[in-house]
């Protein structure tokens, strides 16, 4: 049996799932599907743009075990990036709204390194991390 802290990014409810299988991917208060990922996320695509001064945005597209789409937007200046926005099934929210730290660092590292982003600020858990080059 696992205990999993979860967030609803639609209404702000923080709750805990206790069980042996994946959680239902639905907020118990507002029934929104704009909640923490179910199981492992897997990267499906990336989209990248930048301007000559080294400023730009990287979008990393993923899906969870319920096939819900998650898009992570990382704004960057040269090699420093900041997770700015998370979009879940078409609903966009500021990364600062998520109080539970999602296990996304390892997931994002390969995409970040591919575009030369070696430092990432993740407001979901207020830590700066350094990515590992691939």
C-alpha positions in Angstrom: 0.0 0.0 0.0 1.3 3.5 -0.9 0.5 6.9 0.4 0.7 9.6 -2.3 0.3 13.4 -1.7 -1.7 14.9 -4.5 -2.8 18.4 -5.7 -5.7 19.7 -7.6 -4.5 22.6 -9.7 -8.0 23.6 -10.6 -9.4 24.2 -7.0 -6.3 24.0 -4.9 -7.3 21.0 -2.8 -4.4 19.0 -1.3 -5.2 15.4 -0.5 -3.6 12.1 0.0 -4.3 8.9 -1.9 -3.8 5.6 0.0 -4.0 2.5 -2.0 -2.2 -0.2 -4.0 -3.0 0.9 -7.5 -2.9 4.2 -9.4 -5.1 7.1 -8.1 -8.2 8.0 -10.1 -6.8 11.2 -11.7 -9.8 13.1 -10.5 -10.1 15.7 -7.6 -12.4 14.4 -4.9 -13.7 18.0 -4.3 -14.3 19.5 -7.7 -14.0 16.3 -10.0 -11.4 18.1 -12.2 -8.8 15.9 -13.9 -6.2 18.7 -13.4 -4.4 16.7 -10.7 -1.0 15.2 -10.1 0.2 12.6 -12.7 -0.7 9.0 -12.3 2.3 6.7 -12.3 5.3 7.5 -14.5 5.2 10.2 -17.1 6.7 9.5 -20.5 8.0 12.2 -22.9 6.2 12.2 -26.3 7.6 15.3 -27.9 9.5 18.6 -27.5 9.1 22.0 -29.0 11.8 24.7 -28.8 12.3 28.2 -29.9 14.9 30.9 -29.0 16.1 34.3 -30.2 19.7 35.4 -30.8 20.3 36.6 -27.3 19.7 33.1 -25.9 16.2 33.6 -24.5 13.5 31.2 -25.4 11.1 28.5 -24.3 11.2 24.7 -24.3 7.9 22.8 -24.2 8.1 19.2 -23.1 5.0 17.1 -23.9 4.3 14.0 -21.8 1.5 11.6 -20.9 0.7 9.7 -17.7 -0.6 6.2 -17.2 -4.2 7.4 -17.8 -3.0 8.9 -21.1 -3.7 12.4 -19.8 -1.5 15.0 -21.6 1.0 17.1 -19.5 2.9 19.9 -21.1 5.8 21.5 -19.1 7.0 24.9 -20.3 10.5 26.0 -19.4 11.5 29.6 -20.0 15.2 30.0 -20.3 18.1 32.5 -20.6 21.2 30.8 -22.1 21.7 27.7 -19.9 19.3 28.7 -17.0 15.7 27.6 -17.2 12.7 28.0 -15.0 9.6 25.8 -15.1 6.9 28.3 -15.7 3.7 26.6 -16.7 2.1 23.1 -16.6 -0.8 22.3 -18.9 -2.9 19.2 -18.0 -5.4 18.1 -20.6 -5.7 21.7 -22.0 -5.8 23.5 -18.6 -2.8 25.7 -18.0 -1.6 26.7 -14.5 1.4 28.4 -13.1 4.0 25.9 -11.8 4.0 27.9 -8.6 0.5 26.6 -7.9 1.6 23.0 -7.3 2.5 22.5 -3.7 3.4 18.8 -4.0 6.7 18.1 -5.6 6.1 15.9 -8.7 9.0 13.6 -9.6 9.8 15.3 -12.9 13.5 16.2 -12.7 14.8 13.0 -14.2 12.1 13.1 -16.8 13.0 16.6 -18.0 16.8 16.2 -17.8 17.3 14.7 -21.2 15.2 17.3 -23.0 16.9 20.1 -21.1 20.4 18.9 -21.8 19.6 18.5 -25.5 19.0 22.2 -25.7 21.9 23.3 -23.5 19.9 24.0 -20.3 22.1 23.0 -17.4 20.3 24.7 -14.5 16.6 24.4 -13.8 14.5 26.4 -11.2 11.5 24.4 -10.3 9.0 26.5 -8.3 7.0 23.3 -7.5 9.5 22.4 -4.9 11.6 25.6 -4.7 14.9 24.0 -5.6 17.5 24.8 -8.2 19.0 21.8 -9.8 21.7 21.1 -12.3 20.9 18.7 -15.1 23.3 16.0 -16.2 24.6 16.1 -19.7 23.7 13.2 -21.9 
